[in-house]
Amino acid sequence: MSLAILKSRGLAGMQAPQVTVEVHLANGLPSFTIVGLPETEVKESKDRVRAALQNARFEFPSRRITVNLAPADLPKESGRFDLPIALGILAASGQMPGEQLDDYEFAGELSLSGELRPIRGALAMTYAMHQSHNTDQRQRSFILPRANADEAALVSAAAIYPADSLLQVCTHFATSDADARLTRHQPTLVTAAPHYPDFADVKGQLQAKRALEVAAAGQHSVLLLGPPGTGKSMLAARFPGILPPMHDDEALEAAAVASLTGSFCATRWKKRPYRSPHHTASGVALVGGGGTPRPGEISLAHRGVLFLDELPEFDRKVLEVLREPLESGRITISRAARQADFPACFQLIAAMNPCPCGYFGAIQRQCRCTPDQINRYQGKISGPLLDRIDLQIQVGVIAHEELLQACTGETSLQIAVRVEHAYQRQLSRQHKSNHLLSTAEIDLHCKPDDDAEALLLAAMQRLNWSARAYHRVLKVARTIADLASEPVIGKAHIAEAIQYRRALREQ
């Protein structure tokens, strides 16, 4: 047989479309051609495959070899096609049987010695293969490098067969000895409770802790405003520890995004992502992009926390790209030839100083900034972005006497119990967190009583809120009522929510 056909997977954003690898051997001058829109990494597989076959003691055919990666209009990148190309050459040249090849999909990068190296996106490919069973009714197994086996096996219904080398894969198809064939992988993920820094380490800052508890319960975004050294970064680092536990679907989504960048780690299974990019990050680094679009920081923080420290130091154009994902929970990267869609359902925790020197409003040290400098510095945060941040909290300087005392605050576990209780109330009432409520759902679930409604109306008229700000205050008040196990939003809940809506300037 001079033609062999195998199945593999490409990557297009979060999707992993099936790629058919066709290998044809013909008479003529020896050559090795790969067609089907391959990028540089795929073109270089010719040399890797040649060396791997020879070092595994196979004969590299001295014939005209043509490899077609279909569909032809889908860009092919990375070394994931090394393994199917090598197997196709062996099957087409008759050096290994090819009758069972259609029962499997293959992906793996080859070293020059024939060893299999890990690839990106194994989880996304396995999930796509499993989903395709519903359409073509063909139940295929997946052969890939052993280093990717744990993440691929997160899709429990998929049959994963890990291998260490090309020779091991060939033996699987060439022998009937069960001991020599590949065995289905059983996942060995660590399921211990994730460990986070503890809120008990933070002295004082009771108002900030309470605001973060409200934010965790309702998945609201937060801006921490205060002088240097007051504990803003310390509070943000402990925030993931009070979030509700991740369920399997959320953990699978977060792991799939991490798999696309090759950063998946089995020890972080069901641990909330925490991303803290430097303020010199570009817009592409934040939202994703590139010639072959890859996820950015907001997608890597999916189902977790994105912490932006020194918020005004970010380029204003970079910050503006956050506006749409904060509303939609997704980011679409458009290019002339294609689009890539990535999830971006994250909680934004931002921190900033009130002025360039950092001490505007501080008692212990005098601010030396002029009013124009302060307005210019705070003006780096646009009104539309600020309007999308639910809670805006002043983090004050801690008294010296309080710093000298031992830590006596609540632990993260104590706070997390209340957060989980409030979150479950939301799920039982509306099947989603309060942050995700639509306008119609706000009218249905966030109706305040008469006294609370009068207070809210007075605050709207005095503070000149936008419609978005009004709805966000109602959602925060609904979360506060859930923490208090109250079915109706009362005046105290509205009053607390208004206190959390402290804009840097008049809107």
N, C-alpha and C positions, 0 to 999 in steps of 0.2 A: 504493500500500500504506500503510495507516494503522497497521500493527503491525510492529515490528521486535524481534527477539530476538537477544541477544548473550550471550557467556559471559565471566565474570570469576572472580576468586577473593577470598574473604574470609580472615580470620585467626582461628583459635581455638587459642590456645596455639602449639604447634609445627605444628599441622595447618593446612591451607589448603583448606577445602572449596569446591567449585565454587558460584558464585553466578550465577543466570540473571537477566540484566537485560532486562526486558520494557518496551518503550516503546510507548504507545498514544496516538494522536491522535484526538480526537472533536470533534464540533461542540458549540457552547455558548460561554458566556462564557470568555474567555481565563483560564487558570489553569495552575499547574505544581505537581503533587503527587507526592511520593515516598513510597511505602509499602514495608513489609517490614522493620520494626524498624530504621530508620536512626537513628544518633546525630547529634549536632549538626554534626559535620564533614560528614556526608553530606547533611543538610538544607541546609547552606549551599552545596552544589554547585549549587543552582538559579541563584544569582546568578553564580557563576563560569562555568557553562556558557552562560548567556545572553550575558554579555559576551564570552566567547571566540568564540562563533558570530558575533556581530555584528562583532567586530574582524577576523575572518577572512573577512569579506565574504559570509557566508551569511545567509539570511533566517531569523529566529526565528519559528516559526509562531504566529500569533495564534489559537490553538485551545486546547482543553482537553487538556492534556498530563498523562498519568498514567504514572509510572515505578514498576514493581514489581520489588523485589529479592528473589528467591526463593532458598532457603526462607525463609518469613516468620518463623520462630522463631529464626533465627540473627542475632545483633546485627551490624550493619554499621557500621564505623568508618573514619575517615580519608578522604582525598580520592581514593583509588584508583579510585573508580567514576565520576569526572568524565569520563574519556575514553569508556568504553562508553555512558554516558548521552548524551553529545553525538553520538556516531556513531549511536546509536539514533534520536535526533530527526531527524538528517539522512536516515537511511534511510527512516524512517516517513513523512517529508514529501516523499520522492522527489527530494531534492537530491543524493543519491549512490546508486550501485547497491548493493544489499544481498545479491546472490547469493552472494558469497564470505565473508560475515561468519561463517558457521558453521564455517569452516576455521581460525578464529583465536580466541584468548582475548585480552582487553584489560585493561590496568590503567594508570593514570596520572592525576596531578593536573594540572589546567589552570590556567594563569595567565589573567589577564583579557585578555591579548593573544593567547591561543591557544597559547602555548608549553607544553611538557610539563615538569613538575617531577618530581624523584625521589620515590619512595615507600618505605615500610618493607616488609620481608618479601618482596622480589622473589625471593630465592633459595628461600624456603619455598614460594612460589606456583609457581615453575617446577618444583620437585621434585615437588610434589603433582600438577601437570598431567602430568608424565612418568609418574608412578605410575599415574594413572587410565587410561593407554593400555592397561594390562594387563586392565582390566575392561570398558571400553566399546569397545575396539578402534578408537577414533577418534583419529587422529593430528592434533592441532591444533598450530599454531604460536602464539607469544606475541609480541604487540606491546606494548612498554612504553617508558618514557623512556630516552634514551640513557645517562643517568647511572647507570642500574641494569643496563646491559647486561653489564658484566664479571661482576658477582656472579651474575646469572641464568644466564650461559653456563657457570658451574661445573658445571651438569648438562649434560654434554657431548652427551648424546643429544637434548636439547631444541633445537628450532629457535627462535632468538631474533631478532626483527626490531626493532631500536631505531629510535625516531623522535624528532625534535626539536620537532615541533609538530602540532597538529590538522590543519592544512592538508596537511602531508606525509603523514599517514595517509590522508586523503581522496583524495589524488592516487594513492596506492598502489592503491586500489580503482577509481578512475575512469579509469585509463589502461592501455594495453597496452604502452607504451614501457618497455622494461627499464631504461633509464637513469633514469627518473623514479620507478620503484617502489623500495620499501624492499629492502635487501639483508640477507642473513643475517649475523649478527654472528659474528666470529671473536675469541675471547678473547685479551686482551693482558696477562694477569697476569704480574707480576714473579716469576720463579722462582729468584732468587738466594738463596743460603744466608742464613737469618735471622741477625741480629747481636744478641748479648747482651753485657752486661758480663762481664768475665773474672774467674775465681777467682784468677788470679795477682795481682790487685790487693790481695787480702786477706793481710795479714801475720799469721803465726802461726795459731792456732785450728785445729790439725791434727785434733783430735778432732771438732770441729764439722764440718769439711770431710768427714771420713770418714763421719760420720753422714748428712750430706746426700747423699753418694755412694750409701750404702745405700738411703736413701729414694728417690732417683731411679731406682735399678735395680729396686726392687720396688713403686714407687708408694705408699710409706708416708707417713703424716702425721707432722709433726715439731713439737715445741715447743722453742723456744730460750729458755733461762732464764739471765739474767745481768745484771750492773750496766749502767748507761747507758754508751754509748760503746765497747762491746766489739766491735761489728761485726755485731750481730744483723740489722739491716735490710740491711746491705751483703751479708751472706751470702745472705739471702732473695732480693735483687734479682738475684743471679747464679745462682740455682738453676735457672731455666728453661733456661739455656745448657748444662746437662749432661743434660737429659732426652733420651730417645730421639727421633729425628726423627719428625715427624707423617707418617703415611701418608695417602693420599687420602681415605679414609672419615672418619678423625678430623678432618682439615682441613675437610671438607665439613660435618660436624656443628657444629664450632665457628663456621664462617662463617655457617651457617643461624641460629644463636642470635644472633650479632651483627647479622644482617640484620633480625631482628625489632625491634631498637631503633634501626635506621638507622645503626649505628656500624661497618658493614663497610667495610674499607679494603683495596683490592687489594694494597697494598704489605705487608700483614701476612699474606698467604696463606702457610699452613704455618708460621706463627710461633706458638709456644705463648702463649696468653693469660696475662696477669699482672695480676691485680686486687688492689688494695690499698685497700679502703674505710676511711674515717675511723671512729674509734671512736664517733662520734655517730650512725652509721648506724642506722636503725630495722630492725625485723625484716622489714618489707615490702621495704625496700631490699635486704636481704641475700638473701631467698629469692624475692622477686617478689610480685606481686599487683596490686591496683588494681581499679577497676570492670570494665575490660577487662584481664584478667590479662596482665602482661608479665614477662619473665624478670628475676630479680634478680642480684646479684653472683655467687652460687654457680653460676648457669647461664652467666653471661658468662665465668666461669672454666673452663667445660667443656673438658676435655682440656688444661688448663693449671694454673696455680697461683693459689690464693687466699691472700694474705698478710694476716694480722690482727696488726698491731702494737699494742703496749700492750693485750694481751688482757684483763686485768682491768678496763680502763676501759670496755669495752663493757658495755651493760646485760645483766644475767644472763639475762633473758628472750630477748634477741636471740641470745645464744650458744646457748641451749638448742635453737633451731630448727635448729642444725647437726647434731644427733645423728642424725636419720633419714637425711638425705642422705649423711652420711659412711658409712653402712652400705649404702644402696641404690643410690646414684649417680643418683637421680632425685628430683624434688620435684613433688608434686601440690598445686595450689592449688584449694581447693574453695570454691565460692560457692553460694548458694541455688539458682540456676537452671542453673549449669554448672560444669564442672571444666576445668582446664588443666594439662597435664602437660609438664614441661620436663626436659631432661637436666641432671645436675649431677655429673658424674664429674670431680672436681677433686682436686688434692693440697693439703691444708691445711698451710701453714707459719705457725705462730703464734710470737710473741715477747712476752716480758714481763720486768719487773723482779721480783726476789725479794721486795720489800717496798715500801711507799709512798715511802720516800726513795730506794730503789734500790740501797743499798749493803750489804744484809745478806749476810754471808759474804765481803765484799771485804776485801782486805788493805790497800789503799792509803788507804781512808777508812773511818771508823767509822760504823756504823749507829746512828741515834738512835731507831729505832722500838721500841715495846714488843712483847713477845711476843703480846699480844692484837691489836695493830695488824697484825702480820705474819700471824697466823692469819686475821684478818678479810679481809685483802687477798688472800691466796692462796685463801681460801674462796670468793671470787667465781667461781672455776672449779669447777664441780660435779664430783663424782666420776664420774657417768656419761659426761660429756664427756671428762674427762681419761682415762678408761679406753679411749676410742676413739682416742686419739692414740698411735701406735705407738712413736715415739722421743721421749724427753724428755731434752734435753741441757743440761748446764751449760756456759755460754760464759763463760770466765774473763777477767780483765783481762790485757792483753798487757804484758809487761815493757818498760820504757822502752828498754833496749838493742835489743830486737827491732824496735821502732818506728823506730829510727834507721837500721836496716839497709835495704838495697835489697830489692825484692820478689824472692824466690827460689822461691816456691811453684809447684805444678803449674798449668798452664793449664786452662781449662775444656775445651779440646779433648782433652787427655790424659785427663782424668777421664771425658769423654763416651765415649771409646773403650771403656773398661772397663764403663761402664754399658750401652752398646749390646750388648756381648758377653754380659753377664749377662742382659739382657732377652731376647735371642734364644734363650738356653738355656731360659728359661721358656716362650717361645712354642712351641718345638719339643717340650717335655715335656708341657705342659698347655694350650697355646693361649690363655693369659691370663697376666696378671701375678700375682705371688705375693699381692698385696694382695687380689685378688678370689677367692682359693681358698675354697671352701665347707668345711664341717666334714669331710665325707667325703673331699674332695680333700686336706685337710690330713693326714688319716690315711694317705692313699696316697702323697703326695709329700714329706711333711715328717717322716718317721720318723727320729729320731736314733739313733745307735749306743748301746750299753749305758752307756758312761761319760757320754756327753752326757745320756742320759735320767736317770741318777742325779743329776747336777748340777741338771738342771731340776726334778726332784722336790723336792730339798732347797731350792731357791730358792722354789718354790711354797709350801712349808710355812712357811718363815721370813717371807716377804713377804706371805703371805695373799692371793694373787692370785685374781681372779675367773676364771671359765672363759673369758671374752672375752680377758682379759689373757694367759692361758696360750696361747691360739690365736694371738694377735698376736705373742708372743715366738717361737713356732715359725715363723711366716711370715717374721719378720725374720731369724731364723737361717737359714732356707732361702735368703733373698736373699744373706746373707753367704757362704754356701757356693757360691752361683752366681757371685759375684764372684771367688771363689778357684778356680772350675772344679772343685769337688769334688762328686761324685755323692751323697755321704752327709753328713748333718749331724753334725759332730764336736763334741767337748767345747769346743774353742776357739771355734767358731761360736756355741754356746749361751752361753758365757761373755760374748762380746762383745754378744750380743743382750740379756742380762740387764743389762749395764752401761748400755744405752740405755733401760732401763725405770726411770727415776728419777722416781718420783712426788713431787709437792710435799709430800704428807703421807701418812699411813698410810691405805690404802683399807679 
